[in-house]
Amino acid sequence: MAGIVVVFDFDKTIIEHDSDNWVVDELGFTDLFNRLLPTMPWNSLMDTMMREMHDAGVTIDDIAEVLKRTPIHPRIIEAIKSAYAAGCELRIVSDANLFFIETILNHLGLREYFAEINTNQVFVDEEGRLRILPFHDFTKSSHGCGNPCPPNMCKGAIVRRILSEADEKQKKLIYLGDGTGDYCPSLSLRARDHLMPRKNFPLWDLICKNPKLITASIHEWTDGAELESILLYLIDAITNGVDDVSGQLLMPYCKFERTPLVSHEPLPKALRVHP
């Protein structure tokens, strides 16, 4: 066994877009989504959107068909398969939801490669409507994190639990992410771990403000091809006992325009890749 746990974010890391926005846009609910966005937390908004879609006659099967068209870089599919074949333990930590994630992974034939998916749970109510529940029920209590985590999920708490389990087996961890919510778990990584932030995305932006806060080695990537190349290089180096696999974070490239997290335009029609 490789002695490595690889933890993936899902939206804009495994798949190319945000799965919530993809469903909303593809089904024609962008304007309503943007009107409601300032009024409630994102997780609550997506549950509300499921109600609005259901009331408009959109079925769960309709949502599933849209999810199956979600764009993904083909090299990411191969990277997941190769990491699994090398003996790595693969997990997902995502603020999407279980139905969206499993529908996409099952369609791509990738579900079996992941030992665990940590995300917002779902169920179908008596009316046949998909309900989306918060991973952490923030209506009852706060998760208490002071980092920029959404109220329904602290990814740092999840990763610290995974790290504790990895410590028992002397495993190293590789974390891949792109968003603001991936910053908290990045701060929890140890010196022997590796962080792969997507370049010029919110996680990268936060790291660039003070890279010294990150203890793990940093290895940036821009697209699926780079993700595959860097991830497999790290797995090979760790497996073969190479101690010096330090990454580089080139500060001159950290200066870029930051995009505020506000209402969005419909997503572009990217190339859709099927297995």
C-alpha positions as a printed NumPy array, in Angstrom:
array([[  0.   ,   0.   ,   0.   ],
       [  1.1  ,   3.543,  -0.74 ],
       [  0.483,   4.863,   2.785],
       [ -1.238,   7.936,   1.325],
       [ -4.674,   9.458,   1.819],
       [ -5.768,  11.71 ,  -1.058],
       [ -8.594,  14.101,  -0.17 ],
       [-10.419,  15.851,  -3.01 ],
       [-12.774,  18.764,  -3.001],
       [-15.432,  18.144,  -5.681],
       [-16.732,  21.298,  -7.375],
       [-14.112,  22.975,  -9.606],
       [-11.577,  20.372,  -8.473],
       [-12.849,  17.009,  -9.705],
       [-15.504,  18.52 , -11.985],
       [-14.93 ,  21.736, -13.892],
       [-17.857,  23.758, -12.539],
       [-19.842,  24.23 ,  -9.352],
       [-22.444,  21.452,  -9.436],
       [-25.1  ,  23.624,  -7.749],
       [-24.696,  26.401, -10.313],
       [-24.575,  23.857, -13.126],
       [-27.977,  22.407, -12.197],
       [-29.537,  25.813, -11.587],
       [-28.283,  27.221, -14.884],
       [-28.979,  24.197, -17.063],
       [-32.562,  23.984, -15.811],
       [-33.223,  27.695, -16.304],
       [-33.443,  28.897, -12.7  ],
       [-30.503,  31.34 , -12.667],
       [-32.559,  34.513, -12.223],
       [-34.531,  33.101,  -9.288],
       [-31.355,  31.782,  -7.698],
       [-29.713,  35.204,  -7.93 ],
       [-32.756,  36.935,  -6.421],
       [-32.789,  34.585,  -3.432],
       [-28.998,  34.411,  -2.951],
       [-28.738,  37.469,  -0.628],
       [-31.56 ,  36.224,   1.61 ],
       [-30.269,  32.913,   3.02 ],
       [-27.193,  30.684,   3.419],
       [-26.128,  28.801,   0.283],
       [-27.045,  25.371,   1.648],
       [-30.549,  26.566,   2.566],
       [-30.856,  28.222,  -0.834],
       [-30.135,  24.967,  -2.665],
       [-32.802,  23.175,  -0.634],
       [-35.191,  25.988,  -1.546],
       [-34.23 ,  25.685,  -5.221],
       [-35.1  ,  21.991,  -5.124],
       [-38.59 ,  22.996,  -3.937],
       [-38.937,  25.629,  -6.649],
       [-37.844,  23.139,  -9.303],
       [-40.204,  20.486,  -7.992],
       [-43.116,  22.955,  -8.016],
       [-42.234,  23.828, -11.616],
       [-42.436,  20.174, -12.652],
       [-38.722,  19.347, -12.657],
       [-38.192,  15.743, -11.547],
       [-35.25 ,  14.135,  -9.792],
       [-34.555,  12.257, -13.027],
       [-34.357,  15.609, -14.847],
       [-31.774,  16.812, -12.333],
       [-29.81 ,  13.578, -12.692],
       [-29.679,  13.914, -16.488],
       [-28.284,  17.431, -16.139],
       [-25.658,  16.203, -13.664],
       [-24.542,  13.525, -16.107],
       [-23.622,  16.3  , -18.552],
       [-21.334,  18.042, -16.071],
       [-17.979,  18.834, -17.721],
       [-14.891,  17.087, -16.351],
       [-11.337,  17.071, -17.672],
       [-10.555,  13.533, -18.924],
       [ -7.139,  13.504, -17.222],
       [ -8.804,  13.908, -13.82 ],
       [-10.68 ,  10.67 , -14.429],
       [ -7.381,   8.952, -15.171],
       [ -5.689,  10.592, -12.177],
       [ -8.328,   9.174,  -9.82 ],
       [ -7.987,   5.695, -11.302],
       [ -4.19 ,   5.821, -11.171],
       [ -4.108,   7.055,  -7.567],
       [ -6.433,   4.239,  -6.542],
       [ -4.362,   1.676,  -8.47 ],
       [ -1.248,   2.902,  -6.651],
       [ -2.848,   1.946,  -3.341],
       [ -3.959,   5.373,  -2.156],
       [ -7.056,   5.822,  -0.017],
       [ -9.302,   8.365,  -1.753],
       [-11.848,  10.554,   0.013],
       [-14.032,  13.521,  -0.878],
       [-14.771,  16.523,   1.34 ],
       [-17.278,  18.771,  -0.399],
       [-19.944,  21.388,   0.295],
       [-22.023,  20.06 ,  -2.617],
       [-24.412,  17.226,  -1.726],
       [-24.457,  13.442,  -1.838],
       [-27.008,  13.113,  -4.651],
       [-25.131,  15.438,  -7.002],
       [-21.739,  13.873,  -6.244],
       [-22.802,  10.235,  -6.425],
       [-24.861,  10.787,  -9.584],
       [-21.81 ,  12.203, -11.369],
       [-19.358,   9.641,  -9.99 ],
       [-21.646,   6.72 , -10.818],
       [-22.123,   8.039, -14.349],
       [-18.353,   8.228, -14.802],
       [-17.751,   4.84 , -13.188],
       [-15.725,   6.418, -10.361],
       [-17.84 ,   5.908,  -7.23 ],
       [-16.091,   2.674,  -6.222],
       [-12.711,   4.406,  -6.028],
       [-13.694,   6.581,  -3.055],
       [-13.666,   5.151,   0.456],
       [-15.628,   8.062,   1.91 ],
       [-17.669,  11.069,   0.818],
       [-18.125,  13.84 ,   3.392],
       [-20.82 ,  16.214,   2.151],
       [-24.331,  17.555,   2.736],
       [-26.858,  14.759,   3.009],
       [-30.056,  14.362,   0.98 ],
       [-33.37 ,  12.545,   1.061],
       [-36.515,  12.387,  -1.054],
       [-39.648,  13.514,   0.782],
       [-43.166,  12.119,   0.466],
       [-43.898,  14.496,  -2.436],
       [-40.936,  13.199,  -4.421],
       [-38.912,  16.353,  -3.857],
       [-35.179,  16.191,  -3.294],
       [-34.258,  17.705,   0.075],
       [-30.739,  18.935,   0.86 ],
       [-29.68 ,  18.951,   4.511],
       [-26.674,  20.727,   6.044],
       [-23.678,  18.574,   6.97 ],
       [-23.64 ,  20.501,  10.246],
       [-27.059,  21.679,  11.433],
       [-26.25 ,  25.348,  11.966],
       [-29.834,  26.056,  13.014],
       [-29.114,  24.239,  16.28 ],
       [-25.494,  25.247,  16.945],
       [-22.437,  26.787,  15.34 ],
       [-19.488,  24.615,  14.374],
       [-17.393,  27.283,  16.065],
       [-14.693,  27.696,  13.418],
       [-13.115,  31.119,  13.093],
       [-11.845,  30.515,   9.551],
       [-13.904,  31.395,   6.427],
       [-16.046,  28.265,   6.533],
       [-19.745,  28.215,   5.577],
       [-22.123,  27.736,   8.532],
       [-23.109,  24.228,   7.421],
       [-19.627,  22.747,   7.094],
       [-16.132,  23.148,   8.536],
       [-13.895,  21.146,   6.234],
       [-11.032,  21.675,   8.668],
       [-12.819,  19.638,  11.346],
       [-13.38 ,  16.816,   8.859],
       [ -9.771,  16.808,   7.7  ],
       [ -8.461,  16.886,  11.262],
       [-10.461,  13.71 ,  11.905],
       [ -8.987,  12.15 ,   8.745],
       [ -5.499,  13.21 ,   9.838],
       [ -6.038,  11.584,  13.219],
       [ -6.973,   8.343,  11.49 ],
       [ -3.996,   8.662,   9.134],
       [ -1.646,   9.186,  12.09 ],
       [ -2.598,   5.787,  13.462],
       [ -1.333,   4.171,  10.25 ],
       [  1.565,   6.599,   9.623],
       [ -0.043,   7.826,   6.407],
       [  0.651,  11.074,   4.577],
       [ -2.14 ,  13.229,   3.187],
       [ -2.515,  15.065,  -0.118],
       [ -5.312,  17.656,  -0.208],
       [ -6.697,  19.086,  -3.463],
       [ -9.067,  22.054,  -3.507],
       [ -9.908,  25.425,  -4.982],
       [-12.394,  27.317,  -2.82 ],
       [-12.553,  29.462,   0.278],
       [-13.862,  26.516,   2.284],
       [-10.682,  24.591,   1.469],
       [ -8.529,  27.081,   3.356],
       [ -9.391,  25.808,   6.838],
       [ -8.308,  22.209,   6.115],
       [ -5.177,  23.555,   4.423],
       [ -4.163,  25.187,   7.703],
       [ -4.518,  21.815,   9.461],
       [ -2.071,  19.921,   7.234],
       [  1.244,  18.806,   8.698],
       [  4.79 ,  19.298,   7.395],
       [  4.819,  15.818,   5.852],
       [  1.569,  16.469,   3.957],
       [  1.002,  18.095,   0.573],
       [ -1.454,  20.773,  -0.523],
       [ -2.557,  21.133,  -4.152],
       [ -4.498,  24.41 ,  -4.562],
       [ -5.945,  25.321,  -7.944],
       [ -4.07 ,  28.371,  -9.169],
       [ -5.934,  31.69 ,  -9.365],
       [ -8.932,  30.358,  -7.46 ],
       [-10.073,  31.549,  -3.99 ],
       [ -7.96 ,  29.042,  -2.019],
       [ -4.876,  30.189,  -3.916],
       [ -5.778,  33.788,  -3.195],
       [ -6.002,  33.131,   0.552],
       [ -2.723,  31.222,   0.601],
       [ -0.964,  34.029,  -1.247],
       [ -1.852,  36.488,   1.494],
       [  0.448,  34.624,   3.877],
       [  1.968,  31.354,   2.571],
       [  3.888,  30.904,   5.822],
       [  0.653,  29.91 ,   7.55 ],
       [  0.668,  26.695,   5.507],
       [  2.863,  23.987,   7.006],
       [  2.428,  21.469,   4.189],
       [  4.291,  21.618,   0.878],
       [  2.337,  23.553,  -1.745],
       [  1.984,  22.359,  -5.349],
       [ -0.272,  24.534,  -7.519],
       [ -2.144,  23.283, -10.586],
       [ -4.283,  24.918, -13.258],
       [ -6.138,  22.172, -15.139],
       [ -6.784,  18.439, -15.192],
       [ -3.572,  17.619, -16.993],
       [ -1.47 ,  19.406, -14.375],
       [ -3.505,  17.884, -11.564],
       [ -2.786,  14.406, -12.889],
       [  0.911,  15.065, -13.469],
       [  1.57 ,  16.612, -10.048],
       [ -0.593,  14.192,  -8.087],
       [  0.985,  11.097,  -9.625],
       [  4.464,  12.569,  -9.165],
       [  3.78 ,  13.121,  -5.465],
       [  2.339,   9.626,  -5.04 ],
       [  5.362,   8.088,  -6.769],
       [  7.827,  10.131,  -4.716],
       [  6.14 ,   9.351,  -1.399],
       [  5.8  ,   5.667,  -2.26 ],
       [  9.491,   5.476,  -3.099],
       [ 10.578,   7.192,   0.101],
       [ 11.687,  10.498,  -1.392],
       [ 11.758,  12.9  ,   1.55 ],
       [ 12.338,  16.177,  -0.278],
       [  9.16 ,  16.71 ,  -2.291],
       [  8.822,  20.343,  -1.33 ],
       [  6.544,  22.446,  -3.484],
       [  6.838,  25.968,  -4.784],
       [  4.449,  28.854,  -4.411],
       [  5.735,  31.577,  -6.695],
       [  4.683,  34.815,  -5.049],
       [  4.89 ,  37.041,  -8.184],
       [  2.056,  34.969,  -9.641],
       [ -0.111,  35.5  ,  -6.584],
       [ -1.078,  38.992,  -7.7  ],
       [ -4.324,  38.845,  -9.609],
       [ -7.785,  40.362,  -9.569],
       [-10.041,  38.802,  -6.955],
       [-13.609,  38.097,  -7.988],
       [-16.243,  38.668,  -5.266],
       [-18.616,  35.809,  -4.511],
       [-21.814,  37.363,  -5.798],
       [-24.577,  36.358,  -8.174],
       [-23.278,  34.67 , -11.281],
       [-23.947,  34.628, -14.983],
       [-25.062,  31.311, -16.476],
       [-22.107,  28.969, -16.881],
       [-20.515,  28.659, -20.342],
       [-21.25 ,  25.555, -22.356],
       [-17.983,  23.707, -21.831],
       [-16.977,  20.501, -23.557],
       [-18.829,  17.566, -22.025],
       [-16.751,  14.476, -21.529],
       [-18.359,  11.06 , -21.149],
       [-16.616,   7.805, -20.133]])
